[in-house]
Amino acid sequence: MPSRTTRGSGIDERRGAGRAARVRVPRRALGEWDASRRTHDALEVVVAQSHDRVPELVPIRHGRMAATPWTHYRGAAAVMAADLATAEHSALEVQLCGDAHILNFGLWATPERNLSYDLRDFDETLPGPFEWDVQRLAASLEVLAREVGLSDGAGAEAAVAMGEAYRLAMCRAASKGELEIWYDQVPLDRFVDFFVPEEREDIVRDISVQARRRTSRGAARKLVRVVDGASRIVEDPPFRVRVDDPDERAGDDAIVEAYRATLPEYRRHLLDRFTVADVARQVVGVGSVGMQVFLVLFEGRNGDDPLFLQFKQAGPSVYEAHLGPSAHPNHGQRVVVGRQLMQSAGDIFTGWTHVDGGDVYVRQFRDMKVIPDPDTIAPRLREFAVASGTVLARAHARTGDPVVIGAYLGRGDAFDRAMGRFAVAYADQNQRDHAALVAAIADGRVEAATGW
């Protein structure tokens, strides 16, 4: 990881490396987007991702992406990766989330059952330049602001505030010890501090209610029925369908055993108290539609103790074409390790395996996860932006060198303002790319299913 290259280096030398990076890539340059430098076609990038997906689900993915510029942005991480790679970058490496848009932050339960605000999606994680995550987050704020009809400038203002929060948090991390950075969290009480006092009580109440519902037991009440004495996942074609072929079942004994081997011994002991009851294939998200995703129902020894695990296909990160291949032999392992490096506290059941010859990572389907939706975020866009920028900086400080990155960012607002400019410029590009997808669907070049 990047910290190894700076171990033993003096503080002044590391700060000098950060300031030297400004000469190579000025902070103001991070706010620029020039479509003329593209060497790829955005539509072709989106369509090319269909090759390793379930064919009958690909039209649903295209339909969801075509719905609005916001859903297009969510599904177009590969397009943005190719775009970011066309410009010079800082070369200040961290573990990238890879898809750090605003809806990929939320509240998670720590192993101690406390809620913590953190990143939530690591399908594209890979080591890379820190600013790529920040730029993806910045642009998402402007795209979302337009989606929900906020006033002109609201998204850019939120992006500037996010950039400032990221910069200040990274500079604070530069003065902390390694363990202090590693143990840092944004628990629920600290998260609500980002909001005005008169909103805090309502926010805590709403979050607590949602968290209590979003558990395996809560999911079972909605998704499980007893059929002939056996627990069965309720089908909802094409979003959730039974899988009868043993070679394609994520619940197959050999597949589960391979996953089990990736867990620490004490967690294997816990998993062994559950047995597989049923398996279904499900459709999730926007960009992930068409990937093999299995919902596996386990039952505890008492018969009324459900555990839902999600087995999700993991292909190469969209950044590997530009930054080089992952160091991990299994892309599920790449995702899990990236999650463990970046999240302050993680799911105790994360692991990896293979399903039908493909790499897969495993996590709990619901574990008190509270993910804000656009309507919740919209009236508090700046507050969510600041909270997310703070969390992203902490995640990057765990794997990069906060002294170097903090020196690059500096004390002034050049970086903050650059994030605001980039947000607007790239949101404009995303609108053009969305329009191109809509046009391709209309004239029959791209197949899409609507109403999903």
C-alpha positions as CSV (number, residue, x, y, z in Angstrom):
1,M,0.0,0.0,0.0
2,P,1.1,3.6,-0.4
3,S,2.1,4.0,3.3
4,R,5.0,1.6,2.7
5,T,6.7,3.9,0.3
6,T,6.7,6.7,2.9
7,R,7.5,4.8,6.0
8,G,10.4,6.3,7.7
9,S,10.2,9.5,5.7
10,G,10.4,12.7,7.6
11,I,7.2,14.9,7.9
12,D,8.9,17.7,6.0
13,E,9.8,15.4,3.1
14,R,6.3,14.0,2.9
15,R,4.8,17.5,2.9
16,G,7.2,18.4,0.2
17,A,6.0,15.4,-1.9
18,G,2.5,16.7,-1.6
19,R,3.4,20.2,-2.6
20,A,5.4,18.9,-5.5
21,A,2.3,17.1,-6.7
22,R,0.6,20.5,-7.1
23,V,3.2,21.4,-9.7
24,R,2.5,18.2,-11.7
25,V,-1.3,18.6,-11.4
26,P,-2.4,21.9,-10.1
27,R,-5.5,21.7,-7.8
28,R,-7.5,24.0,-10.1
29,A,-6.9,21.4,-12.9
30,L,-9.0,18.9,-11.0
31,G,-12.1,21.1,-11.7
32,E,-11.7,20.8,-15.5
33,W,-13.5,18.5,-17.8
34,D,-12.8,18.6,-21.5
35,A,-15.0,16.2,-23.6
36,S,-12.6,16.6,-26.6
37,R,-10.0,14.5,-24.8
38,R,-12.2,11.4,-24.8
39,T,-10.8,8.5,-26.7
40,H,-13.8,6.3,-26.1
41,D,-17.5,6.3,-26.8
42,A,-19.6,6.3,-23.6
43,L,-22.4,4.3,-25.2
44,E,-20.0,1.6,-26.3
45,V,-18.5,1.4,-22.8
46,V,-22.0,0.8,-21.3
47,V,-23.0,-1.8,-23.9
48,A,-19.7,-3.6,-23.6
49,Q,-20.4,-4.3,-20.0
50,S,-23.3,-6.6,-21.1
51,H,-21.0,-9.4,-22.2
52,D,-20.5,-11.0,-18.7
53,R,-24.1,-10.5,-17.5
54,V,-27.3,-12.5,-17.6
55,P,-28.6,-11.8,-21.1
56,E,-32.3,-11.6,-20.2
57,L,-31.5,-9.0,-17.5
58,V,-29.4,-6.7,-19.7
59,P,-32.4,-4.8,-21.2
60,I,-33.6,-4.1,-17.6
61,R,-30.2,-2.5,-16.9
62,H,-30.4,-0.3,-20.0
63,G,-34.0,0.6,-19.1
64,R,-33.1,1.7,-15.6
65,M,-30.1,3.7,-16.8
66,A,-32.2,5.4,-19.4
67,A,-34.8,6.5,-16.9
68,T,-33.1,9.7,-15.9
69,P,-29.6,11.3,-15.9
70,W,-29.3,10.3,-12.3
71,T,-29.9,6.6,-12.9
72,H,-27.5,6.8,-15.9
73,Y,-24.8,8.3,-13.6
74,R,-25.3,5.5,-11.1
75,G,-24.8,2.8,-13.8
76,A,-22.0,4.6,-15.7
77,A,-19.0,4.1,-13.3
78,A,-17.1,2.5,-16.2
79,V,-17.7,5.6,-18.4
80,M,-16.4,7.9,-15.7
81,A,-13.4,5.7,-15.0
82,A,-12.4,6.0,-18.6
83,D,-13.0,9.7,-18.6
84,L,-10.9,10.3,-15.4
85,A,-8.1,8.3,-16.9
86,T,-7.8,10.7,-19.9
87,A,-6.4,13.5,-17.6
88,E,-3.2,13.7,-15.6
89,H,-3.7,12.7,-12.0
90,S,-2.0,13.4,-8.7
91,A,-0.4,9.9,-8.4
92,L,-1.2,10.2,-4.6
93,E,-2.5,6.7,-4.2
94,V,-5.2,5.4,-1.8
95,Q,-7.6,2.5,-1.9
96,L,-10.4,3.8,-4.1
97,C,-14.0,3.0,-3.3
98,G,-14.4,3.2,-7.1
99,D,-18.1,4.3,-7.0
100,A,-18.3,7.0,-4.3
101,H,-21.6,8.6,-5.4
102,I,-23.8,10.1,-2.7
103,L,-26.1,7.2,-2.4
104,N,-23.2,4.8,-1.8
105,F,-22.9,6.2,1.7
106,G,-25.2,5.1,4.5
107,L,-25.5,3.9,8.1
108,W,-24.3,0.4,9.0
109,A,-24.3,-1.7,12.1
110,T,-20.9,-2.3,13.6
111,P,-20.3,-5.8,15.1
112,E,-21.2,-4.2,18.4
113,R,-24.6,-3.3,16.9
114,N,-24.0,0.5,16.9
115,L,-24.8,2.5,13.8
116,S,-22.0,4.2,11.9
117,Y,-22.1,6.4,8.8
118,D,-19.8,5.0,6.1
119,L,-19.2,4.0,2.5
120,R,-21.3,1.0,1.4
121,D,-20.4,-0.2,-2.1
122,F,-17.0,-1.5,-3.1
123,D,-17.6,-3.4,-6.3
124,E,-15.1,-1.2,-8.2
125,T,-12.5,-0.8,-5.4
126,L,-8.9,-0.7,-6.4
127,P,-5.8,1.4,-5.5
128,G,-5.7,4.6,-7.4
129,P,-5.4,8.4,-7.2
130,F,-7.4,9.9,-4.3
131,E,-9.1,12.6,-6.4
132,W,-11.0,10.1,-8.6
133,D,-13.3,9.2,-5.7
134,V,-13.8,12.8,-4.7
135,Q,-14.6,13.8,-8.2
136,R,-17.2,11.0,-8.5
137,L,-18.8,12.1,-5.3
138,A,-18.7,15.8,-6.3
139,A,-20.4,15.2,-9.7
140,S,-23.1,13.0,-8.1
141,L,-24.2,15.9,-5.9
142,E,-24.8,18.1,-9.0
143,V,-26.5,15.3,-10.9
144,L,-28.8,14.5,-7.9
145,A,-29.6,18.2,-7.3
146,R,-30.8,18.5,-10.9
147,E,-32.8,15.2,-10.6
148,V,-34.8,16.4,-7.6
149,G,-35.2,20.0,-8.9
150,L,-33.1,22.0,-6.5
151,S,-32.3,25.6,-7.3
152,D,-29.4,26.3,-9.7
153,G,-26.1,26.2,-7.9
154,A,-27.3,24.0,-5.1
155,G,-25.4,20.9,-6.3
156,A,-22.2,22.9,-7.0
157,E,-22.4,24.6,-3.6
158,A,-22.8,21.1,-2.0
159,A,-19.8,19.9,-4.0
160,V,-17.7,22.8,-2.7
161,A,-18.7,22.1,0.9
162,M,-17.9,18.4,0.4
163,G,-14.5,19.3,-1.0
164,E,-13.8,21.5,2.0
165,A,-15.0,18.8,4.4
166,Y,-12.7,16.3,2.7
167,R,-9.7,18.7,2.8
168,L,-10.2,19.6,6.4
169,A,-10.7,16.0,7.5
170,M,-7.6,14.9,5.6
171,C,-5.5,17.7,7.2
172,R,-6.8,16.6,10.6
173,A,-5.8,13.1,9.9
174,A,-2.3,14.3,9.0
175,S,-1.7,15.1,12.6
176,K,-3.2,11.9,14.0
177,G,-1.5,8.6,14.9
178,E,-2.1,5.6,12.7
179,L,-4.3,3.8,15.3
180,E,-6.4,6.9,15.9
181,I,-7.1,7.1,12.1
182,W,-7.9,3.4,12.0
183,Y,-10.3,3.4,14.9
184,D,-12.1,6.6,13.8
185,Q,-15.8,6.3,13.1
186,V,-18.8,8.5,12.4
187,P,-21.3,7.0,14.9
188,L,-25.0,8.0,14.8
189,D,-24.6,10.8,17.3
190,R,-21.7,12.3,15.4
191,F,-23.6,11.9,12.1
192,V,-26.6,13.9,13.3
193,D,-24.3,16.7,14.4
194,F,-23.9,17.5,10.7
195,F,-27.6,18.7,10.8
196,V,-29.3,21.6,12.4
197,P,-30.3,21.0,16.1
198,E,-34.0,21.2,15.5
199,E,-33.8,18.2,13.0
200,R,-31.6,15.9,15.0
201,E,-34.3,14.2,17.2
202,D,-36.5,13.4,14.2
203,I,-33.5,12.1,12.3
204,V,-32.4,9.8,15.1
205,R,-35.9,8.5,15.5
206,D,-36.4,7.7,11.8
207,I,-33.0,6.1,11.5
208,S,-33.6,3.9,14.5
209,V,-37.0,2.7,13.2
210,Q,-35.5,1.8,9.8
211,A,-32.5,0.0,11.4
212,R,-34.7,-2.2,13.5
213,R,-36.7,-3.3,10.4
214,R,-33.7,-3.9,8.2
215,T,-32.5,-7.2,9.6
216,S,-32.6,-10.8,8.4
217,R,-35.6,-11.3,10.6
218,G,-37.3,-8.3,9.1
219,A,-36.5,-9.5,5.6
220,A,-37.8,-13.0,6.4
221,R,-41.2,-11.5,7.3
222,K,-41.5,-10.1,3.8
223,L,-39.6,-12.6,1.7
224,V,-40.1,-16.1,3.2
225,R,-43.2,-18.4,3.2
226,V,-43.4,-21.9,4.6
227,V,-44.3,-24.4,1.9
228,D,-44.9,-28.0,2.8
229,G,-43.1,-27.4,6.1
230,A,-40.0,-25.8,4.5
231,S,-39.0,-22.2,4.4
232,R,-39.0,-20.8,0.8
233,I,-38.0,-17.4,-0.6
234,V,-41.0,-15.8,-2.3
235,E,-40.4,-15.4,-6.0
236,D,-41.0,-12.1,-7.8
237,P,-40.0,-12.6,-11.5
238,P,-37.8,-11.3,-13.0
239,F,-36.3,-9.7,-9.9
240,R,-36.3,-12.7,-7.7
241,V,-36.5,-16.3,-9.1
242,R,-35.7,-19.7,-7.9
243,V,-32.5,-21.4,-9.1
244,D,-32.8,-25.2,-9.4
245,D,-29.6,-26.1,-11.2
246,P,-27.1,-27.2,-8.5
247,D,-24.1,-25.9,-10.5
248,E,-25.6,-22.4,-10.4
249,R,-26.8,-22.4,-6.8
250,A,-24.9,-20.2,-4.4
251,G,-26.1,-22.4,-1.6
252,D,-24.3,-25.5,-3.0
253,D,-22.3,-27.3,-0.3
254,A,-18.9,-26.8,-2.1
255,I,-19.6,-23.2,-2.8
256,V,-20.6,-22.4,0.8
257,E,-17.6,-24.4,2.1
258,A,-15.2,-22.4,-0.1
259,Y,-16.8,-19.2,1.3
260,R,-16.6,-20.5,4.8
261,A,-12.8,-21.0,4.4
262,T,-12.4,-17.3,3.9
263,L,-13.8,-16.4,7.3
264,P,-11.8,-16.2,10.5
265,E,-12.2,-19.4,12.6
266,Y,-14.5,-17.8,15.2
267,R,-16.8,-16.6,12.5
268,R,-16.8,-20.0,10.9
269,H,-18.0,-21.4,14.2
270,L,-20.9,-19.0,14.1
271,L,-21.8,-19.8,10.4
272,D,-21.7,-23.5,11.2
273,R,-24.8,-23.0,13.5
274,F,-26.8,-22.2,10.3
275,T,-27.8,-24.4,7.4
276,V,-29.0,-23.4,3.9
277,A,-32.7,-23.5,3.5
278,D,-33.3,-21.9,0.1
279,V,-31.7,-19.9,-2.8
280,A,-33.0,-17.4,-5.3
281,R,-31.4,-15.2,-7.9
282,Q,-32.2,-11.5,-7.5
283,V,-31.9,-8.3,-9.4
284,V,-30.2,-5.4,-7.5
285,G,-29.4,-1.7,-8.1
286,V,-28.8,0.0,-11.5
287,G,-25.2,-0.7,-12.6
288,S,-25.3,-4.1,-11.1
289,V,-28.3,-5.3,-13.0
290,G,-27.4,-8.5,-14.9
291,M,-24.7,-9.6,-12.6
292,Q,-25.2,-12.9,-10.9
293,V,-26.6,-12.1,-7.5
294,F,-28.0,-14.8,-5.2
295,L,-30.0,-14.4,-2.1
296,V,-29.3,-17.4,0.2
297,L,-31.5,-18.1,3.2
298,F,-29.9,-19.8,6.1
299,E,-31.7,-21.0,9.2
300,G,-30.4,-21.4,12.7
301,R,-30.7,-24.5,14.8
302,N,-34.0,-23.4,16.4
303,G,-35.7,-23.1,13.1
304,D,-36.9,-19.5,13.6
305,D,-33.5,-17.8,13.3
306,P,-33.1,-16.6,9.7
307,L,-29.8,-15.3,8.2
308,F,-29.8,-13.9,4.7
309,L,-26.5,-13.7,2.8
310,Q,-26.0,-12.2,-0.6
311,F,-23.6,-13.9,-3.0
312,K,-22.8,-11.3,-5.7
313,Q,-20.7,-11.7,-8.8
314,A,-17.5,-9.7,-8.9
315,G,-15.7,-9.0,-12.1
316,P,-12.7,-6.8,-12.7
317,S,-13.0,-3.3,-11.4
318,V,-13.8,-0.7,-14.1
319,Y,-10.5,1.0,-13.1
320,E,-8.3,-2.0,-13.9
321,A,-8.3,-1.1,-17.6
322,H,-6.6,2.2,-16.6
323,L,-4.6,1.4,-13.5
324,G,-3.6,-2.2,-14.0
325,P,-5.0,-5.5,-12.7
326,S,-5.9,-6.3,-9.2
327,A,-3.3,-8.0,-7.0
328,H,-6.0,-10.4,-5.8
329,P,-6.6,-13.7,-7.6
330,N,-10.4,-13.6,-6.8
331,H,-12.3,-10.4,-7.5
332,G,-14.6,-11.2,-4.6
333,Q,-11.5,-11.1,-2.5
334,R,-10.6,-7.7,-4.1
335,V,-14.0,-6.4,-3.0
336,V,-13.8,-7.7,0.5
337,V,-10.3,-6.5,1.2
338,G,-11.1,-3.1,-0.2
339,R,-14.1,-3.0,2.1
340,Q,-12.0,-4.0,5.1
341,L,-9.4,-1.4,4.3
342,M,-11.9,1.5,3.9
343,Q,-14.8,0.8,6.2
344,S,-14.4,1.7,9.9
345,A,-16.3,-1.4,10.9
346,G,-17.6,-4.1,8.7
347,D,-20.0,-7.0,8.3
348,I,-18.9,-10.1,10.2
349,F,-20.0,-12.4,7.4
350,T,-18.0,-10.8,4.5
351,G,-16.0,-13.4,2.5
352,W,-15.6,-14.7,-1.1
353,T,-16.0,-17.8,-3.2
354,H,-16.9,-19.0,-6.7
355,V,-20.3,-19.7,-8.3
356,D,-20.5,-21.4,-11.6
357,G,-16.8,-20.6,-12.3
358,G,-17.2,-16.9,-11.5
359,D,-15.7,-14.8,-8.6
360,V,-18.2,-13.9,-5.9
361,Y,-18.2,-11.9,-2.7
362,V,-20.6,-12.5,0.2
363,R,-22.2,-10.2,2.7
364,Q,-25.3,-10.0,4.8
365,F,-28.3,-8.9,2.8
366,R,-29.6,-6.7,5.5
367,D,-27.8,-5.8,8.7
368,M,-29.4,-2.7,10.1
369,K,-28.4,-0.8,6.9
370,V,-30.1,2.6,6.5
371,I,-29.5,4.0,3.0
372,P,-31.0,7.5,2.5
373,D,-32.9,8.0,-0.7
374,P,-32.8,11.1,-3.0
375,D,-35.9,12.6,-1.5
376,T,-34.4,12.3,2.0
377,I,-31.1,13.8,0.9
378,A,-32.5,16.6,-1.3
379,P,-33.5,19.1,1.4
380,R,-30.2,18.4,3.3
381,L,-27.9,18.0,0.4
382,R,-25.1,20.1,1.8
383,E,-25.2,18.3,5.2
384,F,-25.0,14.9,3.5
385,A,-22.2,16.2,1.3
386,V,-20.2,17.3,4.3
387,A,-20.7,14.1,6.2
388,S,-19.8,12.0,3.1
389,G,-16.7,14.1,2.3
390,T,-15.5,13.6,5.9
391,V,-16.0,9.9,5.8
392,L,-14.3,9.5,2.4
393,A,-11.3,11.4,3.7
394,R,-11.0,9.0,6.7
395,A,-11.3,6.0,4.4
396,H,-8.5,7.4,2.2
397,A,-6.4,8.3,5.2
398,R,-6.4,4.7,6.3
399,T,-4.7,3.5,3.1
400,G,-2.9,6.6,1.7
401,D,-0.6,9.1,3.3
402,P,-2.7,11.9,4.9
403,V,0.4,14.1,5.4
404,V,1.2,14.0,1.6
405,I,-2.4,14.4,0.5
406,G,-3.1,17.1,3.1
407,A,-0.1,19.1,1.9
408,Y,-1.4,18.7,-1.7
409,L,-4.8,20.0,-0.7
410,G,-3.4,22.9,1.3
411,R,-5.1,25.4,3.6
412,G,-6.8,27.5,0.9
413,D,-10.0,26.7,-1.0
414,A,-8.5,25.9,-4.4
415,F,-9.4,22.2,-4.2
416,D,-12.9,23.0,-2.8
417,R,-13.8,25.3,-5.7
418,A,-12.3,22.9,-8.2
419,M,-14.8,20.2,-7.0
420,G,-17.7,22.6,-7.5
421,R,-16.6,23.4,-11.1
422,F,-16.0,19.7,-11.9
423,A,-19.4,18.8,-10.5
424,V,-21.2,21.1,-13.0
425,A,-19.0,20.2,-16.0
426,Y,-19.3,16.5,-15.5
427,A,-23.0,16.6,-14.8
428,D,-23.4,18.3,-18.2
429,Q,-21.4,15.5,-19.8
430,N,-23.6,12.9,-18.0
431,Q,-26.7,14.5,-19.4
432,R,-25.3,14.3,-22.9
433,D,-24.4,10.6,-22.4
434,H,-27.8,9.9,-21.0
435,A,-29.4,11.5,-24.1
436,A,-27.2,9.3,-26.3
437,L,-28.4,6.2,-24.5
438,V,-32.1,7.3,-24.8
439,A,-31.6,7.9,-28.5
440,A,-29.9,4.6,-29.1
441,I,-32.9,2.8,-27.4
442,A,-35.4,4.8,-29.4
443,D,-33.8,3.9,-32.7
444,G,-33.3,0.2,-31.8
445,R,-29.6,0.1,-31.5
446,V,-29.8,-0.8,-27.8
447,E,-32.4,-3.0,-26.3
448,A,-34.1,-1.8,-23.2
449,A,-37.0,-2.9,-21.0
450,T,-39.1,-0.2,-19.3
451,G,-41.3,-0.2,-16.3
452,W,-38.8,-2.0,-14.1
